[in-house]
Amino acid sequence: MNRAQLKRSSILRMALSGAETINQDEHEESFILRAVRIAAVVALYWFVSITMVFLNNFLLDNRDLEAPLFITFYQCAVTVGLCWLMQLLAKMCPGVVDFPSVKFDLKTSREVLPLSFVFIGMITFNNLCLKFVGVAFYTVSRSLSTVFNVLFSFIILKQTTSMHALICCGIIMGGFWLGVDQEGLAGSLSWSGVFFGVLASASVSLNAIYTKKVMPAVDGSIWKLCFYNNINACILFLPLILVFGEVGRVASFSRLTDLSFWGMMTLGGVFGFAIGYVTGLQIKFTSPLTHNVSGTAKACVQTVIAVVYNSTSKSLLWWTSNMMVLGGSSAYTFVKSREMQKTAHRGPQDSAKEKLLPGEKENPGV
């Protein structure tokens, strides 16, 4: 009897230890798969983002076609076409492609219109900045978006910012001015590029603020917003192209019938559409904080690639300016993330007390 009980207990022990081993193996396998999936998504984001910047720089640097507004207009038109295509594919393959059904509504288009004015300013100034400064100095030249975020949040939303976040903004501004100084000493500074970079930074911040206000009009769908924004942009770009005389330049362009030129233009539009998808994908598989850190690291690698590709030598202070901008941006993201966590864990009584303090407002996680 004792032998039988011992035999049963040993079998039970072996079965339990085997189950624990299987569970541990499954856990390790799921962790490895998740890590590989995250690495693949981050790599995809880096590839699409870096390729898009270099591709846009190639298109805008074409001395035979001085038509940045037309190039931007065409990319918006490609995005609208891709939205229609993705909607069609979602209907044909509902289990494979996930894309909302979008039908043009004039009322919704009018509600999105204020954001569209900011949107065309953002993409136009971004492209003009890239055209004049190149890829290497692009990160520094439009690095003030975080500073404008703080400024516009205070002016428009009446939201204050912590001292730690302001210190981070000070580091970014210091890096910006040091970078401008070093580009000037190297003889490669474009004041036009710096001017458009500052305007692009301001537009990026305004775009983030107005996007929050407009989202209810498109049922909170970022893809519907993308569809209406780009349709409005296509319409708004037409008079601008006429006013700035780009119609004649495009008509007299020698490669107007060259399929390879239109192929590159279309590819630029495809990457412009894809960056929205991979950005959402990276946030989904990681977190907003990780996405911002990844974007900062990507900008650093992008700068190094541009310097190596153009075979240029930069001073130590020039690289320091880049590190100050990227370090300040990363620190700001970390500070805002910690502040959001503290706000989320704060009790209702603490929140009520805080509301009684004059001038105290909750900071946005932007």
N, C-alpha and C positions, 0 to 999 in steps of 0.2 A: 504493500500500500504506500509506504514511504517512498519507495523507488519510483512508483508511478507518479506521485505528486512532484518529486524532484525532476522527473523527465518532462512533465507538463510545464513546470515553472521555467526550466531551461529553454524549452521551445518558445514559450511566451516571451522570455527575455530576448531571444534571438530575433523573434518577429518584430518586437518593439525597436530594437537597435537597428534592424534593417529598415524599418519605416522612417526612423530618424535620419538615417543615411540618405534615403531617397528624397526626403523633404529638404535636407541640406543641399543635395545635388540640384534639385529643382530650383531652390532659392538662388544658388550660385549661377545656374544657367540663365534664369530670368534676369539677374543682375547684369550678367555679361551681355545679354541681348539688348537690355535697356541702354547700357553704356554704348554699345555699338550703334544703336539707333540714334541716340543723342549726338554721337560723334559724326554720324552721316548727315544729320540735319544741319549741324553747325558748319560742317564742310560745304554743304550745298549753299547755305546762306553766304558764306565767304566767297565761294566761286561766283555766284550770281551777282553779288554786290560789287566785287572788285572788277569783274568782267564788264559790268554795266558802266562803271566809271571810266575805264580805259576805252571802251567802245564809244561812249559819248564824247570823250576827249578827241578821239580819232575823227569823228564826224564833224565836230565843231572846229577842229583845227584845219579843216579843208580851206586853203586860201582861194581856191577857185569858186567856192560857194559861200559868200558871206551872208548867210540867211539863218541865224540861230532861231528866230521865231518860227520859220517854216519847218525847221527840223523838229522843234518841240511840238508844233501843231500836228505833224505827221505821226509822231509817237503817241500823242493823245488819241488820234484816229485809230491807230493800231490797237490800242487798249480797248476802245469801244467795240471794235470788231471781235477781239478776243473774248470780251464779256458775252457777246451774242453767241459765239462758238461754244464757250464753256456752258452756257445755259442750254444749248442744243444737246451737247454731250451728256449733261446731267439728266435730261429727259430720256435719252436713248440708253444710257447706262446708269440707272439710279443707284445701284449698289457700289459702283466704282467711282463715279465723279459726283462730288457734292458741291453744288453751286445754286444759289437762290434764283428763283424765277424773277426776271426783271422786265417790266414793260414800261415804256416811256409815258410819264404822266406830267403834263404841263404844270400843274399845281406844285408837285414835288420838286420839279426843276426850278421853279421860282423860289421855293423855300431854301434850296441848296445854293442859289445864285450868290448870296453874300460870301459864302465860303469859297465859291469858284473864283471870285475876283482875287482872293488871297492865294488860292491854289495856283493860278496862272502866274502870279507874281513869284511864288516860291520856286516853281520849276523853271521859269524863265531866268530868274536871277541866279539860281544854282548853275544852270547851263552857261550863262554869261561869265560867271565867276570861274568855272572850269575852263572856259575858252581862253581867258586872259592869264590865269595863273598856272595852269597845268595841274597834273595829278599830285606832284610832290608837295606843293604848298597849299593844296586844296583843303586839307584837314584843318590847318591853322587859319586860313583865310575865312572860313565859315564856322569858326569854333564858338562864336558868341551866342549861339541859339540858347544855351543854358542860361546865360546872363539875361537875355531878353525874356526868357520864361519867367524868371524872378520879377523882372521889371513890369511886364504886362500883367502878371498875376496880381501884383499890387495895384496897378492903375485900373485895370478892367474888372478884376474879380475881388479887389479889396482884401487880398490874402497876404499875410505877412510871412516872412521867411526867417528861419533860425540863424543865429550867428555863425554856427558851423557851416551851414550851406552858403552863407555870404562869403566866408573865408575861401571856400572852394571856388566861388565865382571870381574872387580876387586873384587866385592862382591862374585861372583860365585867362583873365584879362591880361595878366602879366606875361603869360606865354604868348598871347596874341601880339602884344606890342613888341616883345623881344623878337618874335618871328618876322614882323614887318621891318624892324630895324636891321636884322641880319640879311633879309632879302634885299634891302636898300644898299647895304654895304657890298653885297655880292654883285650889284648892278642888274639884278633880274626882277626887281620889284615892279609890279604893274598896279598903279594906284586905281585904275579902272577895275581891275580884278578884286582889289581889297574893298572898294566901294560896293561892288555887286555882291561880294561875300558878306558884308555887313547887312545889306538889304535882304539877302537870302536867309541869313540867320534870324532876322526879325520876322520874315515871312513864315519860316518854319514854326516859330513860337506862336504867331497869330493863328496859323493853320491848326495847331494842336488845340488852342482855346476854342476856336469857332467850330471845330469838328465835334466837340462835346455838345455844343449848343444845337447842332444840326442833326445829330444822330437820331433823335426821335422821329424826324420827318421821313427817315428811311428804315424805320422799324429796328433800329440798332444794327443793321447789316452793313459791314464795312465794304462788301462787294457792291451793294446797291449804291452806296455813296460814291464808290469808285466809278461806277457806270454813269451816274448823273453828273459828277464832277467833270469827267472827261468829255461828255457831250456838251456841257456848258462851255468848257474850255475851247473846244473846237470852234464853236460859234463865236466866242469872244476873240479868238486869235485872228479870225479873218479880217476884221477892220484894222487890227494892228499890223498885219502883214502888208496891207495896202498902204497904210500911213507911212510906214518905215521903208517903203519902196523895195520890198523883197520880191514882189511879183516879177519885176523886170530882171532881177538877178537870177531867179530860178528859171525863167524863160530862156535866158541867154547862157545857161549852164551847159557846158560842152558834153557832160556825161548824163544828160537828162534821159536819154534812151538806153543807158547802160544798165543791164539787169543786175550786175554785181553791186552797183551803187544803191539801187532800190532794195536789194537783198540785205545790205548792211543797215540801211535805214529801218527796214522792217525788223531786223534782228534787235536793233536798239529799242524799238517799241515792245518787242516780246520780253526782253530783259527788264524793261520798265514795269511791265505787267507782272512778271515773275517775282520781282523783289517784294511786292506786296504779299504774295502767297508765301514765300519762304520766310519772310519776317513773322507772319502769323504762325507758321509752322514751328519756328524756333522758340517763340514765346510759349506755344502749346506744349512742346516737349521739354522745355526747361522752366524758365520763369522770366518775368519782366526784368529783374535785376541781372540774371545771367545773360539775357539778350543784350542789355546795355554794355555789360563787361565784354561780351563777344564782339559787339560793334566797335568798342574802343580798341580792342586787340586787332581787329580787322583793319581799322584805320592806320594803325602802326605798321602792320605788314604791307598795306597798300602804299604807304609812303616810302618804305624801304625798297619795294619793287620798282617804284617810279624812279627813285634816285639811281638804282643799279641799272635799270633799262636805259635811262638817258645818259649814263656814264658821267654823272656830275659829282663833284666833291663838295660837301657841305661842312661848315665850321662846327665846332663843338657847341657853341652857343645856339646855332640853328637847330641842332638836334635837341638841345636843352629846351628850346621853346616848344617843340613838339611834345616832349615828355611832360612839360608843365601843363599843356592843354589836355593831353590824354589823361595824365594823373589827376588833374583837377576835375575833369569830367567823371572819371571813375569814382573819385572821392565823393562828389556831389550825389551820384547815384546811390552810393552806399549810405550816405547820411540821410537822404530822403527815404530810403527803404527802412532804415532803423526808426525814423520818425513815424512812418506809417504803421510799423509793427507796434510801437508804443501806443499810438492812437487806437489801434484795434484792440489792444489788451486793457485799455483804460476803462474803468468802471463807469456806470452812468452818473454816479455822484460826482466823480472827478471831472467828467465831461461837463456837467451842469455848472460846477464851480468855475471851470475854465471859460465858459460862455459869459460869465459875469465880469470877467476881467476886460477892461477897455482895450480895444485894438487887437485882441487875440482872435485869430482865425485859424481854421484848420488848413494846413498846407496841402496843395495838390500833389499827387504823386506823378509829376511829369519830369 
